[in-house]
Amino acid sequence: MKQENVINNEAWEKLKKQIEYHVKQDPNLTDVSINYQLKIPKIGTRNYLKLSVKIDN
């Protein structure tokens, strides 16, 4: 069975633009927290994946 893309490219681009806007407004920002809900569970508990990216300058 073929898996469909679950990450919406349009939403991801809008998120990227929002981050870039806020960094320009406040260049002292060091971290961004993002919640991206993939689907709404029908029953039971939610299953979370936590990722982090560190940018070395």
Beta strands, then each sheet from edge to edge (+ up, - down):
end
